[in-house]
């Protein structure tokens, strides 16, 4: 009987041991994989919106899980409030965290689970102290992203609808694209236009050749004229090489200028005609009488000429 009692006590101790082990395992799981034998350091950070972060969420550092979210508390912030998150990190990563380290909230998976990520900060900053308040980066608003995604989906749907309608119009032969796809007339016109452009290009090329030949001929003629001038042949050559012709022209020009000057001064018959109105009137009258005399002479020649044989 005594031995039977000892067996029951042993079973009870085994059960208690298993129960404690399970409790420790569950506690470690809730704490994010930490153990009782590692020192944990507490830090804090505040967010206007934690986007669904819960106690027990993992804390990462450079992609490695190093701690756990402990508590979330509301704190007043001006006319509004913020959420203060208290979390722990293990002693392995503690020396790498600096005062200018930041805390970000990231999405763990597509199901909406969140985790917190701590950045390393700069090497020149001082090491962080336990219980310090780290700066936070505003998390991405999933609701806004979803709203933008819905807008993008709506735009894509509208674009697909427009493309579908455009394709239907093209198949029916409507519009320019439809005519291009279904009508041979536009193709024929396009070929005709291309042929005309080719003909025009050929004509331009031929005209360019003719123009080049004309310019070449003109240049050759100019060269010939310049050769004659340099050789002293022809009028231009003599003018270029013989000063006598230039002197004659100069003297003739001087005489013309002198005559024009006398006319302007009213000297001589031409001068009086240009200056004296009476002389001009008398000249006109004399010319008029002469014209009448010639007319009468033509009408009555016997009046002025008498012929007699004997």
SERO-4910 file (N, C-alpha, C, O; in steps of 0.05 Angstrom, whole numbers):
BEGIN
 pado doro    nc1    nc2    nc3   cac1   cac2   cac3    cc1    cc2    cc3    oc1    oc2    oc3
  Unk    A     17    -24      0      0      0      0     17     25      0     11     45    -14
  Unk    A     39     24     15     57     47     17     70     53    -11     73     76    -19
  Unk    A     76     31    -25     89     34    -51     69     46    -71     78     62    -88
  Unk    A     44     39    -69     24     51    -87     21     80    -83     18     95   -102
  Unk    A     23     91    -58     22    119    -53     46    134    -64     44    156    -75
  Unk    A     69    122    -62     93    134    -74     90    137   -104    100    157   -115
  Unk    A     78    119   -118     75    121   -146     56    144   -154     62    158   -173
  Unk    A     35    147   -138     17    170   -144     31    196   -140     26    215   -156
  Unk    A     47    199   -120     62    225   -115     82    230   -138     86    253   -146
  Unk    A     94    209   -148    113    213   -170     98    222   -195    108    239   -210
  Unk    A     75    210   -200     60    219   -223     51    248   -220     50    263   -240
  Unk    A     44    255   -195     36    283   -190     59    302   -195     55    323   -207
  Unk    A     82    295   -187    106    312   -192    112    314   -222    119    336   -232
  Unk    A    108    292   -236    113    293   -265     93    311   -278     99    326   -297
  Unk    A     68    309   -269     47    327   -281     53    356   -275     50    373   -292
  Unk    A     61    362   -250     68    390   -243     91    400   -260     91    423   -269
  Unk    A    111    383   -265    134    391   -281    125    397   -310    134    417   -321
  Unk    A    109    380   -321     99    384   -348     82    409   -349     84    425   -369
  Unk    A     66    414   -329     49    438   -329     66    463   -328     61    482   -342
  Unk    A     87    463   -311    105    487   -309    120    491   -335    123    513   -344
  Unk    A    128    469   -347    143    471   -373    125    483   -395    134    500   -410
  Unk    A    100    473   -395     81    484   -415     76    514   -410     74    530   -429
  Unk    A     74    521   -384     69    549   -378     92    567   -386     88    589   -397
  Unk    A    117    557   -381    140    572   -389    142    574   -419    149    595   -430
  Unk    A    134    553   -433    135    553   -463    115    573   -474    121    588   -492
  Unk    A     91    573   -462     70    591   -471     78    620   -465     74    638   -481
  Unk    A     90    625   -442     99    652   -435    121    661   -454    121    684   -463
  Unk    A    139    644   -460    161    651   -479    150    656   -507    160    674   -521
  Unk    A    129    641   -515    117    646   -541    104    673   -542    106    687   -561
  Unk    A     89    680   -520     76    706   -519     96    728   -519     91    749   -530
  Unk    A    119    724   -507    140    745   -505    157    746   -531    177    761   -531
  Unk    A    149    732   -551    163    734   -577    188    717   -578    207    725   -592
  Unk    A    189    695   -564    212    677   -567    234    683   -547    255    671   -548
  Unk    A    230    702   -528    250    708   -508    250    686   -487    231    671   -484
  Unk    A    271    686   -472    274    666   -451    279    680   -424    283    704   -423
  Unk    A    278    665   -403    282    676   -376    311    683   -371    317    697   -352
  Unk    A    328    672   -388    357    675   -382    370    698   -397    394    702   -393
  Unk    A    355    712   -414    366    735   -428    355    761   -417    331    763   -412
  Unk    A    372    781   -414    363    807   -404    349    822   -426    358    823   -449
  Unk    A    327    834   -419    311    850   -437    312    879   -430    311    886   -406
  Unk    A    314    897   -450    314    926   -445    289    938   -457    281    932   -479
  Unk    A    277    956   -441    252    969   -450    258    995   -464    275   1011   -455
  Unk    A    243   1000   -485    243   1026   -499    215   1034   -506    196   1018   -504
  Unk    A    212   1059   -513    185   1069   -520    185   1086   -546    206   1096   -554
  Unk    A    162   1088   -557    158   1105   -581    128   1111   -583    111   1096   -574
  Unk    A    122   1134   -596     94   1143   -598     86   1146   -627    102   1155   -644
  Unk    A     61   1139   -633     50   1140   -660     23   1152   -659      7   1147   -640
  Unk    A     16   1168   -680    -12   1177   -682    -32   1155   -689    -55   1157   -683
  Unk    A    -21   1134   -702    -38   1112   -710    -20   1087   -712      0   1088   -727
  Unk    A    -26   1066   -698     -8   1043   -698    -16   1022   -718     -4   1001   -721
  Unk    A    -38   1028   -734    -45   1010   -756    -49    981   -749    -44    963   -764
  Unk    A    -60    976   -724    -67    949   -716    -45    934   -702    -47    909   -699
  Unk    A    -24    947   -692     -3    933   -677    -15    925   -650    -30    940   -638
  Unk    A     -9    901   -641    -20    890   -616      3    882   -598     25    878   -607
  Unk    A     -4    878   -572     16    869   -553     25    840   -562      9    824   -569
  Unk    A     51    835   -560     62    810   -569     72    810   -597     84    791   -606
  Unk    A     68    833   -612     78    835   -639    108    835   -639    120    845   -620
  Unk    A    121    824   -659    150    822   -659    163    849   -664    152    866   -678
  Unk    A    188    852   -654    204    876   -659    229    866   -674    242    847   -666
  Unk    A    234    879   -697    256    871   -714    278    892   -715    273    916   -711
  Unk    A    302    882   -720    325    900   -723    341    889   -746    353    867   -744
  Unk    A    342    904   -768    356    895   -792    348    867   -801    364    851   -808
  Unk    A    321    863   -800    310    838   -810    311    815   -791    303    793   -798
  Unk    A    321    819   -766    322    798   -746    304    805   -723    303    828   -714
  Unk    A    289    785   -714    270    789   -691    287    791   -666    302    772   -659
  Unk    A    284    814   -651    301    819   -628    284    826   -603    296    830   -582
  Unk    A    258    827   -605    242    835   -582    213    832   -587    204    820   -606
  Unk    A    197    844   -568    168    841   -568    155    867   -559    165    881   -542
  Unk    A    132    872   -570    115    894   -561    102    886   -534     90    865   -533
  Unk    A    106    903   -514     95    897   -487     67    909   -483     48    894   -478
  Unk    A     65    935   -485     40    949   -479     35    971   -499     54    981   -511
  Unk    A      9    979   -501      1   1001   -517    -17   1019   -500    -37   1009   -490
  Unk    A    -10   1044   -497    -25   1062   -480    -31   1088   -495    -15   1097   -511
  Unk    A    -54   1100   -489    -62   1126   -500    -50   1148   -483    -52   1147   -458
  Unk    A    -38   1168   -496    -27   1191   -481    -37   1216   -495    -40   1217   -520
  Unk    A    -42   1237   -480    -52   1263   -491    -29   1276   -507     -6   1275   -499
  Unk    A    -38   1289   -529    -19   1303   -546    -33   1327   -557    -45   1325   -579
  Unk    A    -32   1350   -543    -47   1374   -552    -77   1370   -551    -87   1361   -531
  Unk    A    -90   1376   -573   -119   1372   -575   -126   1343   -582   -150   1336   -583
  Unk    A   -106   1327   -588   -111   1299   -596    -97   1280   -577    -91   1288   -554
  Unk    A    -91   1257   -586    -77   1237   -570    -60   1220   -588    -64   1218   -612
  Unk    A    -41   1206   -575    -23   1188   -589    -24   1161   -574    -34   1158   -552
  Unk    A    -12   1141   -588     -9   1115   -576     20   1110   -569     37   1111   -586
  Unk    A     25   1106   -543     53   1101   -534     57   1070   -533     42   1056   -520
  Unk    A     77   1061   -547     83   1033   -548    108   1028   -532    129   1040   -536
  Unk    A    106   1009   -513    129   1000   -498    137    973   -508    121    955   -510
  Unk    A    163    970   -515    172    945   -526    200    939   -514    213    956   -503
  Unk    A    208    914   -518    233    905   -507    251    895   -530    241    886   -551
  Unk    A    277    897   -525    297    885   -543    317    870   -527    321    875   -503
  Unk    A    330    850   -539    349    833   -524    376    846   -522    382    867   -535
  Unk    A    393    834   -506    420    846   -500    439    843   -524    459    857   -525
  Unk    A    432    826   -543    450    823   -566    449    848   -585    469    855   -596
  Unk    A    426    860   -587    423    883   -605    424    910   -590    426    931   -602
  Unk    A    423    909   -563    422    933   -547    445    952   -553    440    976   -555
  Unk    A    470    943   -556    492    962   -561    491    976   -588    504    996   -592
  Unk    A    474    965   -607    473    976   -634    452    998   -637    451   1012   -657
  Unk    A    435   1001   -617    413   1021   -619    424   1048   -608    436   1049   -587
  Unk    A    418   1070   -623    428   1096   -617    405   1115   -610    382   1108   -614
  Unk    A    412   1139   -600    391   1158   -592    375   1168   -616    352   1175   -613
  Unk    A    388   1168   -640    373   1177   -664    361   1154   -680    352   1158   -702
  Unk    A    360   1130   -668    346   1108   -681    316   1114   -683    305   1129   -667
  Unk    A    304   1103   -704    275   1108   -709    260   1082   -707    272   1060   -710
  Unk    A    235   1084   -701    217   1061   -700    196   1063   -722    183   1084   -725
  Unk    A    193   1042   -737    174   1042   -759    155   1018   -756    163    997   -745
  Unk    A    131   1022   -765    111   1000   -765    109    989   -794    104   1004   -813
  Unk    A    113    963   -796    113    950   -822     92    928   -823     83    918   -802
  Unk    A     84    920   -847     65    898   -851     81    872   -852    100    869   -867
  Unk    A     73    853   -835     87    828   -834     79    809   -857     96    795   -867
  Unk    A     54    810   -865     44    794   -887     19    807   -899     11    829   -891
  Unk    A      7    793   -919    -16    804   -932    -41    802   -916    -62    813   -924
  Unk    A    -40    789   -893    -64    785   -876    -67    808   -856    -85    807   -839
  Unk    A    -50    827   -857    -53    851   -839    -37    850   -814    -39    869   -798
  Unk    A    -21    829   -809     -5    828   -785     17    849   -787     29    853   -808
  Unk    A     23    861   -764     43    882   -763     67    875   -745     64    858   -728
  Unk    A     89    888   -751    112    885   -733    126    913   -732    120    930   -748
  Unk    A    143    916   -712    157    941   -708    186    937   -716    198    917   -709
  Unk    A    198    956   -730    225    955   -738    241    978   -727    232   1001   -729
  Unk    A    263    972   -715    281    993   -703    305    996   -721    318    977   -727
  Unk    A    311   1021   -729    334   1027   -745    359   1030   -728    357   1035   -704
  Unk    A    382   1027   -740    407   1027   -724    416   1055   -716    430   1058   -697
  Unk    A    407   1075   -731    416   1102   -725    444   1107   -735    456   1090   -749
  Unk    A    455   1131   -728    482   1138   -738    503   1130   -717    498   1129   -693
  Unk    A    527   1125   -727    548   1117   -709    558   1140   -690    568   1135   -669
  Unk    A    554   1165   -699    563   1187   -683    544   1193   -660    552   1207   -641
  Unk    A    520   1182   -660    501   1187   -639    508   1170   -614    520   1149   -616
  Unk    A    499   1180   -591    505   1166   -566    487   1141   -563    465   1140   -574
  Unk    A    497   1121   -549    480   1097   -545    455   1104   -530    455   1122   -513
  Unk    A    434   1090   -535    408   1095   -523    408   1085   -494    422   1066   -487
  Unk    A    392   1098   -477    389   1089   -449    363   1074   -446    344   1079   -461
  Unk    A    362   1057   -427    338   1040   -422    315   1059   -415    318   1077   -398
  Unk    A    291   1053   -427    268   1069   -422    266   1094   -438    247   1109   -435
  Unk    A    285   1098   -457    285   1123   -473    262   1122   -493    252   1101   -501
  Unk    A    255   1146   -502    234   1150   -522    247   1154   -549    260   1174   -554
  Unk    A    244   1134   -567    255   1136   -594    235   1150   -612    211   1149   -609
  Unk    A    247   1164   -632    230   1177   -652    216   1156   -670    225   1133   -672
  Unk    A    194   1164   -681    178   1146   -697    174   1157   -725    175   1182   -729
  Unk    A    170   1140   -744    163   1148   -771    134   1141   -777    124   1120   -770
  Unk    A    120   1161   -789     91   1157   -794     86   1132   -810     98   1129   -832
  Unk    A     70   1114   -801     66   1089   -816     49   1094   -840     34   1113   -842
  Unk    A     51   1076   -859     35   1078   -883      6   1072   -877     -1   1052   -864
  Unk    A    -12   1090   -886    -41   1087   -881    -52   1066   -901    -54   1072   -925
  Unk    A    -58   1043   -890    -68   1022   -908    -94   1029   -921   -100   1022   -943
  Unk    A   -110   1044   -906   -136   1053   -917   -133   1071   -941   -147   1068   -961
  Unk    A   -114   1089   -939   -108   1107   -962    -97   1091   -985   -105   1096  -1008
  Unk    A    -80   1072   -979    -69   1055  -1001    -92   1039  -1014    -92   1037  -1039
  Unk    A   -110   1029   -998   -132   1014  -1010   -150   1032  -1027   -159   1024  -1048
  Unk    A   -154   1057  -1017   -171   1076  -1032   -157   1083  -1059   -170   1084  -1080
  Unk    A   -131   1087  -1057   -116   1093  -1082   -117   1069  -1101   -119   1071  -1125
  Unk    A   -114   1045  -1089   -116   1021  -1105   -143   1018  -1119   -144   1009  -1142
  Unk    A   -164   1025  -1104   -190   1023  -1117   -193   1043  -1140   -204   1037  -1160
  Unk    A   -181   1067  -1136   -182   1087  -1157   -167   1078  -1181   -175   1082  -1204
  Unk    A   -143   1065  -1177   -127   1055  -1199   -142   1033  -1214   -142   1031  -1238
  Unk    A   -155   1015  -1198   -171    994  -1210   -194   1005  -1227   -199    995  -1249
  Unk    A   -207   1026  -1216   -229   1038  -1232   -218   1051  -1257   -231   1048  -1279
  Unk    A   -195   1064  -1256   -183   1076  -1280   -176   1054  -1300   -180   1057  -1324
  Unk    A   -165   1032  -1291   -158   1010  -1309   -182    998  -1322   -182    991  -1345
  Unk    A   -204    996  -1306   -229    985  -1317   -240   1004  -1338   -249    994  -1359
  Unk    A   -239   1030  -1333   -249   1049  -1353   -232   1048  -1378   -242   1050  -1400
  Unk    A   -205   1046  -1374   -187   1044  -1397   -193   1020  -1414   -194   1021  -1438
  Unk    A   -197    997  -1400   -203    973  -1414   -230    975  -1429   -232    965  -1452
  Unk    A   -249    989  -1417   -275    993  -1430   -271   1010  -1455   -283   1004  -1476
  Unk    A   -255   1032  -1453   -251   1049  -1476   -237   1034  -1498   -243   1038  -1522
  Unk    A   -217   1018  -1491   -203   1002  -1511   -222    982  -1525   -220    978  -1549
  Unk    A   -239    971  -1509   -259    952  -1521   -277    966  -1541   -282    956  -1562
  Unk    A   -287    990  -1533   -304   1006  -1551   -288   1014  -1576   -299   1014  -1598
  Unk    A   -263   1022  -1573   -247   1030  -1596   -242   1006  -1615   -243   1009  -1639
  Unk    A   -237    983  -1603   -233    959  -1620   -259    953  -1635   -258    945  -1658
  Unk    A   -282    956  -1622   -307    951  -1636   -311    970  -1659   -320    962  -1680
  Unk    A   -305    996  -1655   -308   1015  -1676   -289   1009  -1699   -296   1012  -1723
  Unk    A   -265   1000  -1693   -245    993  -1714   -256    970  -1730   -254    970  -1755
  Unk    A   -267    950  -1717   -278    927  -1731   -302    935  -1749   -306    923  -1770
  Unk    A   -317    955  -1740   -340    963  -1756   -331    983  -1778   -348    991  -1795
  Unk    A   -306    991  -1779   -297   1009  -1799   -303   1038  -1794   -303   1054  -1812
  Unk    A   -307   1045  -1768   -313   1073  -1761   -287   1087  -1754   -268   1076  -1743
  Unk    A   -287   1113  -1761   -264   1129  -1754   -241   1124  -1773   -242   1107  -1790
  Unk    A   -219   1139  -1768   -195   1136  -1785   -183   1109  -1783   -176   1096  -1803
  Unk    A   -180   1099  -1758   -168   1072  -1754   -185   1051  -1767   -175   1032  -1779
  Unk    A   -212   1054  -1764   -230   1035  -1777   -227   1034  -1807   -227   1013  -1819
  Unk    A   -225   1058  -1819   -222   1059  -1848   -195   1048  -1856   -193   1035  -1877
  Unk    A   -175   1053  -1840   -148   1042  -1847   -149   1012  -1846   -136    998  -1862
  Unk    A   -165   1001  -1827   -166    972  -1824   -184    958  -1844   -180    935  -1850
  Unk    A   -205    972  -1854   -225    959  -1871   -227    969  -1899   -237    955  -1917
  Unk    A   -217    993  -1905   -220   1005  -1931   -194   1005  -1947   -173   1011  -1936
  Unk    A   -196    998  -1973   -172    998  -1990   -168   1025  -2003   -147   1031  -2015
  Unk    A   -189   1043  -2002   -187   1069  -2015   -165   1086  -2003   -149   1099  -2017
  Unk    A   -164   1086  -1977   -143   1102  -1963   -116   1092  -1970    -96   1107  -1973
  Unk    A   -114   1065  -1972    -88   1053  -1979    -80   1062  -2007    -56   1068  -2012
  Unk    A    -99   1062  -2026    -93   1070  -2053    -85   1099  -2054    -66   1107  -2068
  Unk    A   -100   1116  -2039    -93   1145  -2038    -65   1149  -2027    -50   1166  -2037
  Unk    A    -59   1133  -2007    -33   1136  -1995    -11   1128  -2015     10   1141  -2016
  Unk    A    -16   1107  -2030      4   1099  -2050      7   1120  -2072     29   1126  -2081
  Unk    A    -16   1132  -2080    -15   1154  -2099      0   1177  -2089     16   1189  -2104
  Unk    A     -4   1184  -2064     10   1207  -2052     40   1201  -2052     57   1219  -2057
  Unk    A     47   1177  -2044     76   1169  -2044     88   1171  -2071    110   1180  -2075
  Unk    A     72   1162  -2092     83   1164  -2119     87   1193  -2128    107   1200  -2141
  Unk    A     68   1211  -2120     70   1239  -2127     94   1251  -2113    109   1268  -2124
  Unk    A     98   1244  -2088    121   1254  -2073    147   1245  -2087    166   1260  -2089
  Unk    A    148   1220  -2095    172   1211  -2109    176   1226  -2135    199   1234  -2141
  Unk    A    154   1231  -2151    157   1247  -2175    167   1275  -2169    184   1286  -2184
  Unk    A    156   1287  -2148    164   1314  -2141    194   1314  -2133    208   1333  -2139
  Unk    A    202   1294  -2118    230   1292  -2110    248   1289  -2135    269   1301  -2136
  Unk    A    239   1273  -2154    254   1270  -2179    257   1296  -2194    278   1303  -2204
  Unk    A    234   1311  -2196    234   1337  -2209    252   1357  -2195    267   1372  -2208
  Unk    A    251   1356  -2168    269   1374  -2153    298   1367  -2158    315   1385  -2161
  Unk    A    304   1342  -2159    332   1334  -2164    340   1343  -2192    363   1353  -2195
  Unk    A    323   1339  -2212    330   1347  -2239    333   1378  -2241    351   1388  -2254
  Unk    A    314   1392  -2227    317   1421  -2227    342   1430  -2214    355   1450  -2222
  Unk    A    350   1416  -2193    375   1423  -2179    399   1419  -2198    418   1435  -2198
  Unk    A    398   1397  -2214    419   1392  -2232    421   1414  -2253    442   1425  -2260
  Unk    A    397   1422  -2264    396   1443  -2284    405   1470  -2272    420   1485  -2285
  Unk    A    397   1475  -2248    406   1500  -2236    436   1500  -2231    449   1520  -2235
  Unk    A    446   1477  -2223    475   1475  -2220    490   1480  -2246    510   1493  -2247
  Unk    A    479   1469  -2268    491   1473  -2294    490   1503  -2302    509   1514  -2313
  Unk    A    466   1515  -2297    463   1544  -2304    483   1561  -2288    495   1579  -2299
  Unk    A    485   1555  -2263    504   1570  -2246    533   1566  -2256    549   1584  -2257
  Unk    A    539   1541  -2264    565   1536  -2274    570   1551  -2300    592   1563  -2304
  Unk    A    550   1552  -2318    553   1567  -2343    556   1597  -2338    572   1610  -2350
  Unk    A    540   1607  -2319    542   1636  -2312    569   1642  -2301    581   1663  -2307
  Unk    A    579   1624  -2284    606   1629  -2273    627   1629  -2295    646   1645  -2295
  Unk    A    624   1610  -2314    643   1609  -2337    642   1635  -2353    662   1645  -2361
  Unk    A    617   1644  -2359    614   1669  -2374    626   1692  -2359    639   1709  -2371
  Unk    A    622   1693  -2333    633   1715  -2318    664   1714  -2318    677   1734  -2319
  Unk    A    674   1689  -2317    703   1686  -2319    713   1696  -2346    734   1709  -2348
  Unk    A    698   1690  -2368    706   1700  -2394    706   1730  -2396    724   1742  -2407
  Unk    A    684   1743  -2385    682   1772  -2385    705   1784  -2369    718   1803  -2378
  Unk    A    711   1772  -2346    733   1783  -2330    760   1779  -2345    777   1796  -2342
  Unk    A    762   1757  -2360    787   1753  -2376    790   1775  -2397    811   1786  -2402
  Unk    A    767   1781  -2411    767   1802  -2431    774   1829  -2419    789   1845  -2430
  Unk    A    762   1834  -2396    768   1860  -2383    797   1862  -2376    810   1883  -2380
  Unk    A    808   1840  -2365    837   1841  -2357    855   1843  -2382    876   1855  -2381
  Unk    A    845   1831  -2404    862   1833  -2428    859   1859  -2443    875   1865  -2461
  Unk    A    839   1876  -2436    836   1902  -2449    818   1901  -2473    817   1921  -2487
  Unk    A    805   1879  -2480    788   1877  -2503    760   1887  -2496    751   1885  -2473
  Unk    A    746   1898  -2517    719   1907  -2512    718   1934  -2498    739   1945  -2489
  Unk    A    693   1944  -2496    690   1970  -2483    698   1970  -2454    713   1987  -2445
  Unk    A    688   1949  -2439    695   1947  -2411    725   1944  -2407    737   1955  -2388
  Unk    A    738   1928  -2425    767   1925  -2423    781   1951  -2427    800   1958  -2413
  Unk    A    773   1966  -2448    785   1992  -2453    781   2012  -2430    798   2027  -2422
  Unk    A    756   2011  -2419    751   2028  -2396    768   2021  -2372    776   2038  -2356
  Unk    A    774   1995  -2370    790   1986  -2347    820   1992  -2351    834   1997  -2331
  Unk    A    828   1992  -2376    857   1995  -2381    865   2021  -2394    887   2030  -2390
  Unk    A    847   2034  -2410    853   2059  -2424    841   2082  -2410    817   2084  -2409
  Unk    A    857   2100  -2398    846   2123  -2383    834   2145  -2401    820   2162  -2392
  Unk    A    840   2144  -2428    830   2164  -2446    800   2164  -2447    787   2184  -2447
  Unk    A    788   2139  -2449    759   2136  -2451    746   2147  -2425    726   2161  -2426
  Unk    A    758   2142  -2403    748   2153  -2378    750   2183  -2378    731   2197  -2369
  Unk    A    772   2194  -2388    775   2224  -2389    754   2236  -2407    742   2257  -2400
  Unk    A    749   2223  -2431    729   2233  -2449    701   2234  -2436    686   2253  -2438
  Unk    A    695   2211  -2423    669   2210  -2409    667   2231  -2387    646   2243  -2383
  Unk    A    690   2236  -2374    690   2256  -2352    685   2284  -2364    671   2300  -2352
  Unk    A    699   2290  -2387    695   2316  -2399    667   2320  -2410    655   2341  -2407
  Unk    A    656   2299  -2422    629   2301  -2433    609   2305  -2410    590   2321  -2412
  Unk    A    614   2291  -2388    596   2295  -2365    598   2323  -2354    579   2334  -2345
  Unk    A    623   2334  -2355    627   2362  -2346    612   2381  -2363    599   2400  -2353
  Unk    A    613   2377  -2390    598   2395  -2408    568   2393  -2404    554   2414  -2404
  Unk    A    558   2369  -2400    529   2366  -2395    522   2381  -2370    502   2394  -2368
  Unk    A    538   2378  -2349    533   2392  -2324    533   2422  -2328    516   2436  -2317
  Unk    A    552   2433  -2344    553   2461  -2349    528   2471  -2364    517   2492  -2358
  Unk    A    520   2455  -2384    496   2463  -2400    471   2463  -2382    455   2481  -2383
  Unk    A    469   2442  -2366    445   2441  -2347    446   2464  -2328    425   2474  -2320
  Unk    A    470   2473  -2319    472   2495  -2301    463   2521  -2314    449   2537  -2302
  Unk    A    471   2525  -2340    462   2549  -2355    432   2549  -2359    418   2570  -2357
  Unk    A    421   2525  -2364    392   2524  -2367    378   2531  -2341    358   2545  -2341
  Unk    A    388   2521  -2319    376   2527  -2293    378   2557  -2287    361   2568  -2273
  Unk    A    400   2571  -2297    403   2599  -2292    386   2616  -2311    385   2640  -2308
  Unk    A    374   2603  -2332    357   2618  -2351    373   2630  -2374    363   2647  -2388
  Unk    A    397   2621  -2378    414   2631  -2400    408   2615  -2425    403   2591  -2424
  Unk    A    410   2628  -2448    405   2615  -2473    376   2611  -2479    359   2617  -2462
  Unk    A    371   2599  -2502    343   2594  -2510    329   2575  -2492    306   2580  -2483
  Unk    A    343   2552  -2486    330   2533  -2467    326   2544  -2440    307   2539  -2426
  Unk    A    345   2561  -2431    343   2573  -2405    319   2592  -2404    304   2592  -2385
  Unk    A    316   2608  -2426    293   2627  -2426    267   2611  -2427    247   2619  -2415
  Unk    A    267   2589  -2442    242   2574  -2443    234   2563  -2416    211   2561  -2409
  Unk    A    255   2555  -2400    249   2544  -2373    242   2565  -2353    229   2560  -2333
  Unk    A    253   2591  -2358    248   2612  -2338    227   2632  -2346    213   2642  -2329
  Unk    A    226   2638  -2373    207   2659  -2383    182   2646  -2394    184   2631  -2414
  Unk    A    160   2652  -2381    134   2640  -2391    126   2653  -2417    113   2639  -2434
  Unk    A    133   2678  -2422    125   2691  -2447    138   2678  -2471    125   2675  -2492
  Unk    A    164   2671  -2468    178   2658  -2490    165   2631  -2496    162   2623  -2519
  Unk    A    157   2617  -2475    144   2591  -2479    118   2594  -2493    110   2578  -2510
  Unk    A    103   2616  -2485     77   2621  -2498     80   2628  -2527     65   2618  -2544
  Unk    A    100   2646  -2533    105   2653  -2561    113   2629  -2578    104   2626  -2601
  Unk    A    129   2612  -2566    137   2588  -2580    113   2570  -2586    111   2559  -2608
  Unk    A     96   2568  -2567     72   2551  -2571     54   2563  -2593     43   2549  -2609
  Unk    A     52   2590  -2592     35   2603  -2613     48   2599  -2641     34   2594  -2660
  Unk    A     74   2603  -2642     88   2599  -2668     84   2571  -2678     79   2567  -2702
  Unk    A     86   2552  -2660     82   2524  -2669     54   2519  -2677     49   2504  -2696
  Unk    A     35   2532  -2664      7   2529  -2671      2   2541  -2699    -12   2528  -2715
  Unk    A     13   2565  -2704     10   2577  -2731     23   2561  -2753     12   2558  -2775
  Unk    A     46   2550  -2747     60   2533  -2766     44   2508  -2773     42   2500  -2796
  Unk    A     31   2497  -2753     14   2473  -2757    -10   2481  -2775    -17   2465  -2792
  Unk    A    -22   2505  -2770    -44   2513  -2786    -36   2518  -2815    -50   2511  -2834
  Unk    A    -12   2530  -2819     -2   2536  -2845      3   2510  -2861     -4   2508  -2884
  Unk    A     15   2491  -2847     20   2465  -2860     -6   2451  -2867     -8   2438  -2888
  Unk    A    -26   2454  -2850    -52   2441  -2856    -65   2455  -2880    -76   2441  -2897
  Unk    A    -63   2481  -2882    -76   2496  -2904    -60   2490  -2930    -72   2489  -2951
  Unk    A    -34   2487  -2927    -18   2481  -2951    -25   2454  -2962    -26   2450  -2986
  Unk    A    -30   2435  -2945    -38   2408  -2954    -66   2409  -2967    -72   2395  -2986
  Unk    A    -84   2426  -2956   -111   2427  -2966   -113   2443  -2992   -128   2436  -3010
  Unk    A    -97   2465  -2995    -99   2483  -3018    -70   2488  -3029    -60   2510  -3025
  Unk    A    -59   2469  -3042    -31   2474  -3051    -30   2494  -3074    -10   2508  -3076
  Unk    A    -51   2497  -3090    -51   2516  -3112    -50   2545  -3102    -42   2563  -3116
  Unk    A    -59   2548  -3078    -60   2575  -3067    -32   2585  -3062    -27   2609  -3062
  Unk    A    -14   2567  -3058     13   2575  -3052     33   2569  -3075     55   2582  -3076
  Unk    A     27   2550  -3092     45   2543  -3113     30   2545  -3140      9   2533  -3143
  Unk    A     41   2561  -3158     30   2564  -3185     51   2555  -3205     74   2564  -3205
  Unk    A     42   2537  -3223     60   2526  -3243     51   2535  -3271     27   2535  -3277
  Unk    A     69   2544  -3287     62   2553  -3315     84   2544  -3334    108   2548  -3328
  Unk    A     77   2531  -3356     96   2522  -3375    106   2544  -3394    130   2546  -3400
  Unk    A     87   2561  -3402     94   2583  -3420     89   2609  -3405     94   2630  -3416
***
